[in-house]
Amino acid sequence: MNFFTDTHCHLDFERFDEDREDVLRRAWEAGLIWILNPGIDIRTNQAAIELSRSFPGKISAAVGIHPNYGQPWTNELLENLRRQAQQPEVVAIGEIGLDYYRQHTPHKQQKLMLQAQLDLAMELSLPVIIHNRDSTHDLLSLLQEWHQKLVQSNHPLAQRPGVLHSYSSDYQSAMIAIGMNFFIGISGPVTFKNAPQRKAVTRDLPLEKLLLETDAPFLAPHPHRGKRNEPANIPLIAKEIAQLKGIQVNEVAKVTYTNASILFGLGS
């Protein structure tokens, strides 16, 4: 039996309200042993924390303010986030980042939000879960500045700063991130027949820097594309990675579990 991890799943979302227990049962039956549930605002952060408390050791939480949910950004909001981040169930700051596609939050505001949350991650020694949509240049620039501060201060996060969630950019940008010790999250679209670039990038990146993600309820892998996604679909993503790299699925499961353990401190 392979042991899988889903390092990005929004189980607290209302699309799971009617059958959340069944979704989790299917996940455990599919071989998952750990799920990370990131929030996107104060309300979903709290829901993620409470869900984690119901499944200690099997579900953990991350807390953050998503770039599309950032208005208004106040010191009070940051203090609320700081309090949530200090809960024992929380293993990361996220989902945070930049989104220039939706245009829900002005770019300047997004950068301020991201910088404040990167600083919070540094303060609390928590890795970050980074969202990127059409913002690779600005995002990498901010991450490079932050990582340089980590290195200069000999901060332990310099060795495990975070993950670029559901990666969809090019190989060169991924290698810049990997050069800063970031991990790369691989999600359902890698299985799509019309995703040759994503397949090629995933094939060429080192397995030791990859994490498995569903981003459920979004981005269901083939053959479930267009349907509600769930953690039980993780083996389909692992199978695609194995085929691209010419290795066994159990190796993908084993190495990505080790990667998740390094980044999020599983078992520590």
C-alpha positions as CSV (number, residue, x, y, z in Angstrom):
1,M,0.0,0.0,0.0
2,N,1.4,3.4,-1.0
3,F,1.2,6.3,1.5
4,F,0.2,9.6,0.0
5,T,0.0,13.2,1.1
6,D,-2.3,16.0,-0.1
7,T,-0.4,19.2,0.7
8,H,-3.2,21.5,-0.5
9,C,-6.9,20.8,-0.1
10,H,-9.7,23.2,0.9
11,L,-11.8,20.7,2.8
12,D,-13.5,23.4,4.8
13,F,-15.2,24.8,1.7
14,E,-19.0,24.5,1.5
15,R,-18.8,22.2,-1.5
16,F,-17.8,19.5,1.0
17,D,-20.5,20.3,3.6
18,E,-22.9,17.6,2.6
19,D,-20.5,14.7,2.5
20,R,-17.2,15.7,4.2
21,E,-17.0,12.5,6.2
22,D,-17.4,10.4,3.1
23,V,-14.7,12.4,1.3
24,L,-12.3,11.8,4.1
25,R,-13.2,8.1,4.2
26,R,-12.4,7.8,0.5
27,A,-9.1,9.6,1.1
28,W,-7.9,7.3,3.8
29,E,-9.0,4.3,1.7
30,A,-7.0,5.6,-1.3
31,G,-3.9,5.5,0.9
32,L,-3.6,9.1,2.1
33,I,-2.0,9.5,5.5
34,W,-1.9,13.3,5.8
35,I,-3.7,16.3,4.4
36,L,-2.9,20.0,4.6
37,N,-5.9,22.4,4.6
38,P,-4.9,26.1,3.9
39,G,-7.3,29.0,4.6
40,I,-7.8,32.0,2.4
41,D,-9.1,34.5,4.9
42,I,-9.7,34.8,8.6
43,R,-13.0,32.8,8.5
44,T,-11.6,29.9,6.5
45,N,-8.4,29.9,8.5
46,Q,-10.5,29.2,11.6
47,A,-12.5,26.5,9.9
48,A,-9.2,24.9,8.8
49,I,-7.9,25.0,12.4
50,E,-11.1,23.5,13.8
51,L,-11.2,20.7,11.1
52,S,-7.6,19.8,12.0
53,R,-8.5,19.5,15.7
54,S,-11.1,16.9,14.7
55,F,-8.4,14.8,12.9
56,P,-5.1,15.3,14.9
57,G,-2.1,14.0,13.1
58,K,-4.1,13.4,9.9
59,I,-5.1,16.9,8.9
60,S,-3.1,20.1,9.6
61,A,-3.9,23.7,8.9
62,A,-2.3,26.6,7.2
63,V,-3.5,30.2,7.7
64,G,-3.2,33.2,5.4
65,I,-4.9,35.9,3.4
66,H,-5.2,35.0,-0.3
67,P,-4.5,37.9,-2.7
68,N,-8.1,37.8,-3.9
69,Y,-9.4,38.3,-0.4
70,G,-7.3,41.1,0.8
71,Q,-9.5,44.1,1.2
72,P,-9.4,45.9,3.6
73,W,-5.8,45.1,4.8
74,T,-5.4,46.5,8.4
75,N,-3.2,46.0,11.4
76,E,-6.1,44.3,13.1
77,L,-6.4,41.8,10.3
78,L,-2.7,41.0,10.6
79,E,-3.0,40.6,14.4
80,N,-5.9,38.2,14.0
81,L,-3.8,36.2,11.5
82,R,-0.8,36.2,13.9
83,R,-3.0,34.7,16.7
84,Q,-4.3,32.0,14.3
85,A,-0.8,31.2,13.1
86,Q,0.3,30.4,16.7
87,Q,-2.3,27.6,17.1
88,P,-0.6,24.2,17.4
89,E,-2.5,22.8,14.4
90,V,-1.0,25.4,12.1
91,V,2.1,24.3,10.1
92,A,2.4,27.0,7.5
93,I,1.4,30.5,6.4
94,G,-0.8,30.3,3.3
95,E,-2.5,30.5,1.0
96,I,-0.7,33.7,0.2
97,G,0.8,35.2,-3.0
98,L,0.0,37.3,-6.0
99,D,-2.9,37.0,-8.5
100,Y,-2.8,39.4,-11.5
101,Y,-5.5,37.4,-13.3
102,R,-8.6,38.0,-11.2
103,Q,-7.8,41.7,-10.5
104,H,-9.8,41.5,-7.2
105,T,-7.1,43.4,-5.3
106,P,-4.9,46.2,-6.6
107,H,-1.3,44.9,-7.3
108,K,0.3,47.3,-4.9
109,Q,-2.1,46.1,-2.1
110,Q,-1.3,42.5,-3.0
111,K,2.5,43.1,-2.7
112,L,2.0,44.8,0.7
113,M,-0.1,41.9,1.9
114,L,2.4,39.3,0.7
115,Q,5.3,41.1,2.2
116,A,3.6,41.4,5.6
117,Q,2.8,37.7,5.6
118,L,6.3,36.7,4.5
119,D,7.5,38.8,7.5
120,L,5.0,37.0,9.8
121,A,6.3,33.6,8.5
122,M,9.8,34.6,9.3
123,E,8.8,35.8,12.7
124,L,7.0,32.5,13.5
125,S,9.4,30.2,11.6
126,L,6.6,28.8,9.4
127,P,7.0,28.0,5.8
128,V,4.8,29.7,3.2
129,I,2.3,28.3,0.6
130,I,2.5,30.6,-2.4
131,H,-0.3,31.3,-4.9
132,N,0.8,32.6,-8.3
133,R,-1.4,33.6,-11.2
134,D,0.1,35.7,-14.0
135,S,2.5,37.3,-11.6
136,T,5.7,35.2,-11.8
137,H,8.2,38.1,-12.3
138,D,7.0,40.2,-9.4
139,L,6.5,37.2,-7.2
140,L,10.0,35.8,-7.7
141,S,11.4,39.2,-7.1
142,L,9.7,39.5,-3.7
143,L,10.6,35.9,-2.7
144,Q,14.2,36.5,-3.6
145,E,14.4,39.5,-1.4
146,W,12.7,37.6,1.4
147,H,14.9,34.6,1.0
148,Q,18.0,36.8,1.0
149,K,16.9,38.1,4.4
150,L,16.5,34.6,5.7
151,V,20.0,33.6,4.5
152,Q,21.7,36.8,5.9
153,S,20.1,36.2,9.3
154,N,20.9,32.5,9.2
155,H,17.2,31.7,9.7
156,P,16.2,28.0,9.6
157,L,13.5,28.8,7.0
158,A,16.2,29.6,4.5
159,Q,16.5,25.8,4.1
160,R,12.7,25.2,3.8
161,P,11.0,28.4,2.9
162,G,7.9,27.0,1.3
163,V,6.1,25.7,-1.8
164,L,4.9,27.2,-5.0
165,H,1.4,25.9,-5.0
166,S,-0.1,24.2,-8.1
167,Y,2.8,25.2,-10.2
168,S,1.9,26.4,-13.8
169,S,4.8,28.5,-14.9
170,D,8.0,27.6,-16.8
171,Y,11.0,25.4,-16.0
172,Q,13.4,28.3,-15.6
173,S,11.2,30.0,-13.0
174,A,10.8,26.7,-11.1
175,M,14.6,26.3,-11.0
176,I,15.0,29.8,-9.6
177,A,12.5,28.9,-6.8
178,I,14.3,25.6,-6.2
179,G,17.6,27.5,-6.0
180,M,16.0,29.2,-3.0
181,N,15.1,25.8,-1.5
182,F,11.4,26.1,-2.4
183,F,9.3,23.0,-3.2
184,I,7.0,22.8,-6.3
185,G,3.4,21.7,-5.9
186,I,2.1,19.4,-8.7
187,S,-1.7,19.2,-9.1
188,G,-4.4,17.8,-11.3
189,P,-3.7,19.7,-14.5
190,V,-0.5,17.7,-15.0
191,T,-2.8,14.8,-16.1
192,F,-4.6,16.9,-18.7
193,K,-4.1,15.8,-22.3
194,N,-3.7,19.4,-23.5
195,A,-1.0,20.3,-20.9
196,P,2.3,19.4,-22.7
197,Q,4.3,22.2,-21.1
198,R,3.2,21.3,-17.6
199,K,4.0,17.7,-18.2
200,A,7.5,18.6,-19.6
201,V,8.3,20.9,-16.6
202,T,7.2,18.2,-14.1
203,R,9.2,15.5,-15.9
204,D,12.4,17.7,-15.8
205,L,12.1,18.9,-12.2
206,P,13.8,16.8,-9.5
207,L,11.4,14.5,-7.6
208,E,13.1,15.6,-4.4
209,K,11.6,19.0,-4.8
210,L,8.0,18.0,-5.7
211,L,4.8,17.9,-3.5
212,L,1.5,16.3,-4.4
213,E,-1.6,18.5,-4.2
214,T,-5.3,18.4,-5.3
215,D,-6.4,22.0,-4.6
216,A,-9.7,20.3,-4.0
217,P,-12.5,21.1,-4.7
218,F,-10.8,22.6,-7.8
219,L,-8.6,21.1,-10.6
220,A,-9.8,17.5,-10.7
221,P,-7.4,15.3,-12.6
222,H,-8.2,13.3,-15.7
223,P,-10.6,11.4,-16.0
224,H,-12.6,13.5,-13.5
225,R,-11.8,16.9,-15.1
226,G,-14.6,19.3,-14.6
227,K,-16.0,17.5,-11.5
228,R,-15.5,18.3,-7.9
229,N,-12.0,17.3,-6.9
230,E,-11.1,15.5,-3.6
231,P,-8.0,14.1,-1.9
232,A,-8.8,10.5,-3.0
233,N,-7.6,11.6,-6.5
234,I,-4.0,12.1,-5.3
235,P,-2.9,8.7,-6.7
236,L,-3.9,9.8,-10.2
237,I,-1.5,12.7,-9.9
238,A,1.2,10.5,-8.5
239,K,0.7,8.0,-11.3
240,E,1.1,10.7,-13.9
241,I,4.4,11.9,-12.3
242,A,5.6,8.3,-12.2
243,Q,4.9,7.8,-15.9
244,L,6.5,11.1,-16.9
245,K,9.7,10.2,-15.0
246,G,9.7,6.5,-15.8
247,I,9.6,5.4,-12.2
248,Q,7.2,3.5,-9.9
249,V,4.3,5.1,-8.2
250,N,5.5,3.9,-4.8
251,E,8.7,5.9,-5.3
252,V,6.7,9.1,-6.0
253,A,4.6,8.5,-2.9
254,K,7.6,7.8,-0.7
255,V,9.7,10.8,-1.9
256,T,6.9,13.3,-1.9
257,Y,6.0,12.2,1.7
258,T,9.6,12.8,2.7
259,N,9.4,16.2,1.0
260,A,6.2,17.1,2.9
261,S,7.8,16.0,6.1
262,I,10.9,18.2,5.5
263,L,8.8,21.3,4.7
264,F,6.0,21.0,7.2
265,G,7.7,19.1,10.0
266,L,5.5,16.0,9.9
267,G,6.3,13.7,12.8
268,S,8.3,16.3,14.6
